[in-house]
């Protein structure tokens, strides 16, 4: 189902949106475990993200795997998404982003980039970011949620920006493109802290439990092959 967004006095024109969900990290600060398999309410974070993207009506989803791909793939393979593997995930998030952008196959109006380790993002959050992108200031090409003056995720940008990133240097991703084109970046100012919550360390897990009252669990029997 595509995105028909309401705003102002009527319907906005339909946006065809492709999403890249990044799940290729090593989780080095989590004992080299796949963060996206942490469970909230018994549901792995990566599945929660896919459910949210589906609920928001995103047209196409590419999931980028890398480290731990063999462990993560069975958790998501039932979803109607494209699974791709970054052959060099050790090169960092930019390399995974570029693999995902290249794998998007449809004719798109916009691209949304999401992180698989954000526990609280839901379909309404994604819809609100896409809607804010639709209503962004003229002359801008990227929409970044801003919470308390700090950037969050997911980020949305135009198909033209996607093409420029892929045509550029291998070290250029969305963040580097934004730094080089600040005049084309629009901010979605919000007090929705879900856009800022992710988990990178054991301390983040403890903070999440203190702040929300909910605990993130590693799945029972998780076995991570030695590198």
N, C-alpha and C positions, 0 to 999 in steps of 0.2 A: 504494500500500500504506500502510495506516495504522500507527499506533504502538501496539504492545502491549509494554509495558515490564516487564521482570522486576526484582524487588527484594524484599528480605526473604525471606519463606518461600514466595512464590508470585507469581502474575501480578497486576500492577496492572490496574485497569480501563483500558479503551482511552481515550486522549486523541486528540481530533481537533485537529490542529495545522496552522495556516496560517503561512506564512513570508512576510516582506517582505524582499527582497534589494535593498539600496540601491546603485545604480550610476549616480547622476545627477550626480556631482561634475565639476567642471571640470578638476581636477588642476593647479591653478594653480602649485603648488610643484614640479610635474614638467614644467614647460614647456607647460602647458595641453594635456597628453596624457591619454587615458583610462587611469588606473591599472589598471582591471580587465582590460585587455587585455594587461598584462604576462604573459609566459609562464614557467611553471615546468615543466621537463621537456617543453617543447613544447606545453603546454596552457594556454590563457588562464585567469587567476585566476577570472574570472566563471564559466567552465565548470566549474572545479574545485569552486566553491561549489555549483553546481547539481547536480553529481554527488554531493556530500556530502549535500545536502538530500534527494535522491532515495534515497540509500543509507540514510539515517536514517528513511525512511518518512514524511516530512512529507506531509500530505494535499493541500495547495494551496500554490502559490508564486506570488507577484506580484513581478515585477522592475520596479523604478522606474528609468527612464531620464530623462535631461535633456540636459545638455551631452554632446556626442558621440553622441547617440542613433542617428544614421544609421550610425555606424561600428560601434557595439556590437550593434545589433539583429540583423544577419546572423549574428553569432557565436552567438546564443542562440535564434534563432527556431525551431530544430528541437526544442527542449525543450518538453514539455507544460506550459507556464507561461503566466501572463497578463502581457503586456507593457503597461506604462502609461508615459506621459510626464508629467513634472512641467512644466507650462507656464511656471513661474517658478523654475527651478533655482537662479537667482542669489539666491533668498531663503534658501537654506541647507538643511541636512539635515533640520531639523524639517518644512519644507514638503514635502520628498520623502517623509518618513515618513508624513505625514498623507495624501498621495496614495495611498501603498501600502496603508495601513490601510483607506481608503475603498474600495479596489478588491477587497479580499477578499470573496468572494461566499458562501462556505459557512457553515454553522452550526458555529462553532468553540468548542472548550474553551479554547484557548490560542493565542497568537501569538508567533512567534519572529522577532526582527529581526536580520538578518545584514548584514555589510559585504562588498562584493565585492572588497575589496583586502586580505583576510587570506589569505596564501599557504598556510598550513599546516593550516587547519581541515579535518577529515575527518569522515566519517559517524559514527565512534565518538565524536568530540568533541561533535557535535550531539546524538547519542543520550544522552550523559552529562548534558548540560545539561537536556534534556527530562526525564530520569529524576530529576535533582535537583529540578526544578520540581515533579514529581509528589510528591516526598517532603518538600517545603518545610514550614516551621513553620506551624501553624494560624494563620489570621488574616493571612497574607501573600499578596500578589497578584502580586509581581514577583520574578523570580529573576535575580541578576547573578553571573556567575563572578568570583571575586576571586583574583588571583595576586600574592603578595607585598604584600598590602594595597592593590593597585590594581585597579580594575574592568576587566573585559574584555568581549568579545563572542563569540558572540551572547547576547542577552538574551531571556528568555521572560516573558510576562505574560498575565494572564487576559483572556478576552473582555470582561469588565466594564471592565477598565482601557482596553482598546481603545475601547469606547463612550464612556468618560469623556473620553479624549483628543480624540476626534472631536467631542464635544459642547462642548469647551472653547475657549478662545482660540486663535487661529491660531498664536500663538507658543509653544504648549505641545506638547511631544513627550514621549517616554518619560523623558528625563533630567529635564525640568522637573516631570513628574508625580512622579517618585521623590523629588525634592527637597522637594516639598510634602507627601508622604506617607511619611516615612522609616520609620514603624512598620509599613508594609506591604511593605517590601523585605526579601527573604531573600537571603543570600549563599551561594554555592557556593564554598567555600574549596578551592583546588586548587593544585598546583604545576605544572600543565600550562600552560606558557608560550605554547602555540599560541593561547590565547585573547587574548593581549596583543600578538601580532605583527601589525602592519599596515605599509603602506608609504605614506608621504606625501611624502617628499623623496628626492633623489638620495643623501643621506647614509644614509637608511634602506635603500636598495638595497645600498650598500656594507656596512653593518652586517649585513644579512641574509646576504650572502655570507660575511662573516667568521665569523658565528655558526653557520651551517649547512653551509657548504661548497658550497652551491648558488647558482647565479646566476639572477637574473630577467632576461629579455630582452624588449625591445620587439619586436613582430612585424615581420617583414620587410615593407617597403613600406607601413608605417602612414602614412597621409596624413590629417592632421587639417585640415578646412576652416577657413579664417580666420573669426574671430568677426565 
